[in-house]
């Protein structure tokens, strides 16, 4: 065979330009340019799909990956909607959309040194199984197509997902768990968001446009949560009670409201009742949401993406917990956890028919005191 398939000019499914233009064949072509493998000496691939907030908080693993593998080329596979998380993030060399079948097939041709897949997901585990890597940490599939741990350190997380009793008893943070799965020393590294100069400019423009530059106390309230969990968001009457009390005890307080399209009605209702509230908008793209979340000093939120964004931006956070585990949230010394007293917490049920439910038992006084403490103003 005279064809030199490794030539940079050969597209693979048709003649090259030199054959078309000049009739040259590989045995007499002076422009033969062999392509050398462009993969680095050491490569790591991370697969993390699922919820946007979970993808964001999983970026806390990146500093430890770079400490253990300093020269590593890092590829991350995620859903297309999560790709903006990695904008301006220098530790990740390539981000691949899970929906991009053509690119996934190309990635599958590489030989990676390390694969990290911390989710026991039947959707992404087959991909983790298919991709070639010398070491695999997390979850793959067996011969029957069932998910199982690729290494012993993943067994604890696997069983936590299977048994509610283990999940409820767990005292480890999510960050600690995924570091252990990947055999990485845990040093409480931060969740990663790196704003761009344009995003800082957007933040500053909003601050100037709403006369916030001189405000000593700026509070952000994320009024909603993901549609999956009914009780990740606090009750509206709680906000109705809390907001006037906040204005009454914090001098010059400015309050910004955060949410998406699903929270538009809540935000409209709040701004109609309290005209001093400032909406940051409900149609922001992800990076704009990050930029605007960089404005307040303290943020009230449920256990949702806004929590992880505010944490990554080094805000003080008042987080209200109901059906999800407060122990899994790394507080970094900045998160105040508001947890009601209720035996059925950490139920992970999307809906609830208990009356009162866990969010009903979070009182206005509990949230008010947490906000005052976050602002270093003592207690009400």
C-alpha positions in Angstrom: 0.0 0.0 0.0 1.5 3.3 -1.0 -1.1 5.4 0.8 0.4 7.3 3.8 -2.7 7.6 6.0 -0.8 9.5 8.7 -0.2 12.6 6.4 -1.7 15.8 7.7 -3.1 16.6 4.2 -5.1 13.3 3.9 -8.7 13.9 5.1 -9.4 10.1 5.4 -12.4 9.8 3.1 -11.3 11.5 -0.2 -8.2 12.5 -2.1 -5.9 15.2 -0.7 -5.5 18.6 -2.5 -2.2 17.6 -4.0 -3.8 14.5 -5.6 -6.7 16.6 -6.9 -4.6 19.5 -8.2 -1.5 17.8 -9.4 -2.3 14.1 -9.5 0.4 13.3 -7.0 0.4 10.0 -5.1 2.1 9.3 -1.8 5.1 7.5 -3.3 6.2 10.7 -5.1 4.8 13.5 -3.0 7.2 16.1 -1.6 4.5 17.5 0.8 4.1 14.4 2.9 3.7 15.6 6.5 3.3 12.9 9.1 1.1 13.8 12.0 2.6 13.1 15.4 0.4 12.2 18.4 -0.5 15.4 20.1 -1.6 13.9 23.4 0.5 15.0 26.4 2.7 12.6 28.3 0.1 12.4 31.1 -3.6 12.8 30.7 -6.6 12.8 33.0 -10.3 12.6 32.0 -13.1 13.5 34.4 -16.7 12.6 33.6 -19.3 14.5 35.5 -22.8 15.1 34.1 -26.0 15.4 36.2 -27.1 18.6 38.0 -25.4 21.8 37.1 -24.7 22.6 40.8 -23.1 19.2 41.2 -20.9 19.8 38.2 -19.9 23.2 39.7 -19.0 21.8 43.1 -17.1 18.9 41.6 -14.6 21.5 40.2 -13.2 21.5 43.8 -11.3 18.4 42.8 -9.2 20.2 40.2 -6.5 21.7 42.5 -5.8 18.2 44.0 -5.6 16.7 40.5 -3.0 19.2 39.5 -1.0 18.7 42.7 -0.9 15.0 42.2 -0.4 15.2 38.4 1.3 18.6 37.8 1.8 18.2 34.1 -1.5 16.5 33.4 -3.7 17.4 30.4 -7.2 17.5 31.8 -10.3 16.6 29.7 -13.8 17.0 31.3 -17.0 15.5 29.8 -20.2 17.1 30.9 -23.6 18.1 29.6 -23.7 21.0 27.1 -25.6 23.3 29.5 -22.7 23.0 32.1 -19.9 23.9 29.6 -19.9 27.6 30.7 -18.9 26.5 34.2 -15.4 25.9 32.7 -15.0 29.3 31.0 -11.7 30.9 32.0 -10.8 27.9 34.1 -7.1 27.3 33.4 -6.8 23.9 34.9 -9.1 22.2 32.4 -7.6 21.9 28.9 -10.6 20.6 27.0 -14.4 20.3 27.8 -16.5 17.9 25.8 -20.3 17.9 25.6 -21.8 14.6 26.4 -24.3 15.2 23.6 -21.5 15.6 21.0 -21.4 12.0 19.8 -18.7 12.6 17.2 -16.4 14.2 19.7 -17.0 11.5 22.3 -16.1 8.8 19.7 -12.8 10.7 19.0 -12.1 11.0 22.7 -12.7 7.2 23.0 -9.6 6.7 20.7 -7.2 8.2 23.2 -5.4 6.2 25.9 -5.7 8.2 29.2 -3.6 7.6 32.2 -6.4 8.4 34.8 -10.2 8.4 34.5 -12.3 9.9 37.3 -16.1 9.2 37.2 -17.6 9.9 40.7 -21.3 9.2 39.7 -22.9 5.8 40.0 -25.0 6.8 37.0 -26.3 4.2 34.5 -26.2 6.9 31.8 -22.5 7.9 32.1 -21.0 4.7 33.6 -21.0 2.9 30.1 -18.9 5.8 28.8 -16.5 5.5 31.7 -16.2 1.8 30.9 -15.6 2.4 27.2 -12.9 5.0 27.5 -9.4 3.5 27.8 -7.4 4.5 30.9 -4.6 2.9 32.9 -6.4 3.7 36.2 -10.1 4.2 36.7 -11.6 5.7 39.8 -15.3 5.8 40.5 -17.9 3.9 38.6 -18.1 1.7 35.5 -20.3 -1.1 34.3 -19.9 -4.9 34.6 -20.5 -7.5 31.9 -24.3 -7.3 32.5 -24.3 -3.6 32.1 -24.9 -2.9 35.8 -23.1 0.0 37.5 -20.4 -1.0 40.0 -17.4 0.6 41.7 -14.1 0.6 39.8 -12.1 0.8 43.0 -12.6 0.1 46.6 -12.7 3.7 47.7 -15.9 4.2 45.6 -17.8 1.5 47.5 -18.9 3.8 50.4 -20.5 6.3 48.1 -22.1 3.5 46.1 -23.8 2.1 49.2 -24.8 5.6 50.3 -26.8 5.9 47.1 -28.4 2.6 47.7 -29.4 2.8 51.4 -31.1 5.8 52.9 -29.8 4.7 56.3 -26.2 5.2 55.2 -26.9 8.5 53.5 -28.6 9.9 56.6 -25.7 8.7 58.9 -23.0 10.1 56.6 -20.8 12.9 58.2 -18.4 13.5 55.2 -18.7 16.3 52.8 -19.2 15.6 49.1 -15.8 17.2 48.4 -14.1 14.8 50.8 -15.9 11.8 49.4 -15.0 12.5 45.8 -11.4 13.1 46.7 -11.3 9.8 48.5 -12.8 8.1 45.5 -10.1 9.5 43.3 -7.3 8.7 45.8 -6.5 12.4 46.2 -5.5 14.0 49.5 -8.3 16.3 50.7 -7.2 19.9 51.6 -10.6 21.6 51.4 -9.9 23.2 48.1 -12.4 25.7 46.9 -15.1 25.3 44.2 -13.8 26.9 41.0 -15.3 29.9 39.3 -12.9 32.3 37.5 -14.8 35.4 36.3 -13.5 37.1 33.1 -12.8 40.9 32.8 -16.0 41.3 30.8 -17.9 39.6 33.6 -16.4 41.9 36.2 -17.4 44.8 34.0 -21.0 43.5 33.9 -21.0 43.2 37.7 -19.7 46.7 38.1 -22.2 48.1 35.6 -25.1 46.6 37.6 -23.6 48.0 40.9 -23.3 51.5 39.4 -26.8 51.4 37.8 -28.5 50.5 41.1 -26.4 52.8 43.4 -24.9 49.9 45.3 -21.3 51.2 45.3 -21.5 52.8 48.7 -23.7 50.2 50.3 -22.1 48.6 53.4 -24.6 45.8 53.6 -25.7 44.0 50.5 -27.7 40.8 50.8 -28.6 38.4 48.0 -31.7 36.2 48.3 -32.0 33.2 45.9 -35.7 32.7 46.1 -36.0 29.3 44.3 -34.4 25.9 43.8 -34.2 23.2 41.2 -37.6 21.9 40.0 -36.7 18.4 41.2 -36.9 19.3 44.9 -40.1 20.9 46.2 -38.6 21.7 49.6 -35.2 23.1 48.7 -36.9 26.5 48.6 -38.2 28.4 51.6 -41.9 29.3 51.9 -43.0 32.7 50.6 -44.6 33.8 53.8 -41.2 33.4 55.4 -39.8 36.0 53.0 -42.7 38.2 53.7 -42.0 38.2 57.4 -38.2 38.3 57.0 -37.6 41.2 54.6 -39.2 44.0 56.7 -37.4 42.8 59.7 -34.0 42.8 57.8 -34.7 46.4 56.7 -35.5 47.3 60.3 -32.4 46.1 61.9 -29.6 46.5 59.2 -28.9 50.1 58.4 -28.8 51.0 54.7 -29.4 47.4 53.7 -29.7 46.6 50.0 -31.4 43.3 49.0 -30.9 41.7 45.6 -33.2 38.9 44.4 -31.9 36.0 42.3 -33.7 33.3 40.3 -34.4 31.9 36.9 -37.5 31.7 34.8 -39.2 29.3 37.2 -38.8 31.9 39.9 -40.2 34.9 37.9 -43.6 34.9 39.7 -42.0 34.7 43.1 -39.7 37.6 42.4 -42.5 39.7 40.9 -44.6 39.1 44.0 -41.8 40.1 46.3 -40.9 43.3 44.4 -44.5 44.3 44.2 -44.8 44.0 48.0 -41.4 45.5 48.7 -40.4 48.0 46.0 -37.0 48.6 47.6 -35.9 45.0 46.5 -33.7 44.8 43.4 -34.2 42.0 41.0 -31.1 40.8 39.2 -33.3 39.4 36.4 -34.7 35.9 35.6 -33.3 35.4 32.1 -29.5 35.6 32.8 -27.2 33.1 31.3 -25.0 31.1 33.6 -22.0 33.3 33.4 -24.1 36.5 34.0 -25.7 34.8 37.0 -22.1 34.2 38.3 -21.1 37.8 37.7 -24.2 39.2 39.5 -23.8 36.7 42.4 -20.4 38.4 43.0 -22.1 41.6 44.3 -23.6 40.7 47.7 -21.5 40.0 50.8 -24.1 37.6 52.2 -26.4 35.2 50.3 -29.5 33.4 51.5 -30.2 30.2 49.5 -31.4 26.6 49.6 -29.2 23.7 48.8 -29.0 24.4 45.1 -26.7 25.7 42.3 -26.7 29.2 43.8 -25.2 27.8 47.0 -22.2 26.4 45.1 -21.8 29.6 43.0 -21.9 31.8 46.1 -19.5 29.5 47.8 -17.1 29.5 44.9 -17.2 33.3 44.9 -16.2 33.4 48.6 -19.5 34.8 49.8 -20.8 34.2 53.3 -23.9 32.1 52.9 -27.0 31.3 54.9 -28.2 28.0 53.6 -31.6 26.6 54.5 -31.7 22.8 54.6 -34.7 20.4 54.2 -34.6 17.1 52.3 -30.9 17.1 51.4 -27.8 16.4 53.6 -26.3 19.4 55.3 -23.3 17.3 56.2 -22.4 16.8 52.6 -21.9 20.6 52.2 -18.4 21.8 52.9 -18.8 25.0 54.8 -15.3 26.5 54.2 -15.8 28.5 57.4 -18.3 30.8 55.5 -21.6 28.8 55.3 -24.1 29.1 58.2 -26.4 26.1 58.0 -30.0 26.6 59.1 -31.4 23.2 59.9 -34.9 22.5 61.4 -35.4 19.9 64.1 -37.2 17.1 62.3 -36.5 13.3 62.4 -37.1 12.8 58.7 -34.5 15.2 57.4 -32.2 13.9 54.6 -35.1 12.0 53.1 -34.2 13.1 49.5 -37.9 13.0 48.6 -38.9 15.3 45.7 -42.2 16.1 47.3 -43.6 15.9 50.8 -47.1 15.6 52.4 -46.0 16.2 56.0 -47.7 19.1 57.8 -45.7 20.9 59.0 -42.8 20.1 56.6 -39.1 20.8 57.1 -39.2 24.2 55.5 -42.3 25.2 57.6 -40.1 24.6 60.7 -37.4 27.0 59.6 -38.6 30.2 61.4 -38.1 33.8 60.4 -36.1 34.3 63.6 -33.7 31.5 62.7 -32.9 33.0 59.3 -32.8 36.6 60.6 -30.2 35.6 63.3 -28.1 33.7 60.7 -28.0 36.7 58.4 -27.1 39.1 61.3 -24.3 36.7 62.3 -23.1 36.5 58.7 -22.8 40.3 58.6 -21.0 40.3 62.0 -23.9 42.1 63.6 -24.7 39.7 66.4 -28.2 38.4 67.1 -31.6 40.1 66.9 
